[in-house]
Amino acid sequence: MGFASWGMLFGFPLLVLTLPFSVSGETDARDVMAINDLYVSLGSPSLPGWVSFGGDPCGEGWLGVYCVFSNITEIRLSGMNLGGNLSDSLGDFASILTVDLSNNHIAGSIPDNLPPTAIGETF
């Protein structure tokens, strides 16, 4: 077996292992709907990447959005001068762990339907 063959045999699997876990970059549809609703309830502020309908928060790297695989696990928008209200859609995220919207001008109460995984919420 020549050097080129060994390179193909061991090089290709190494390349595959270094690729991101979520190659497709498609965010869970439930999370997309929830974050779109959150965006609208906050008054559609100027946040890079954010849109009010559709989009791919995990694949497109929306500001303050952190993902594991295709699930949004964190939203961190502290001190962004955001207004509006919190919507009940915060409870619709499939795997949210942290929501940090502190130091903003958001009215209303914290939704009661946050999932049990949301252990780090800061409002």
Stockholm file with secondary structure:
# STOCKHOLM 1.0

chainA/1-123         MGFASWGMLFGFPLLVLTLPFSVSGETDARDVMAINDLYVSLGSPSLPGWVSFGGDPCGEGWLGVYCVFSNITEIRLSGMNLGGNLSDSLGDFASILTVDLSNNHIAGSIPDNLPPTAIGETF
#=GR chainA/1-123 SS CCHHHHHHHHHHHHHHHHSCSCSSCCCCHHHHHHHHHHHHHTTCCCCTTCCSSCCCHHHHTCTTEEEETTEEEEEECTTSCCCSBCCGGGGGCSSCCEEECCSSCCBSCCCTTCCTTCCSCBC
#=GC SS_cons         CCHHHHHHHHHHHHHHHHSCSCSSCCCCHHHHHHHHHHHHHTTCCCCTTCCSSCCCHHHHTCTTEEEETTEEEEEECTTSCCCSBCCGGGGGCSSCCEEECCSSCCBSCCCTTCCTTCCSCBC
//
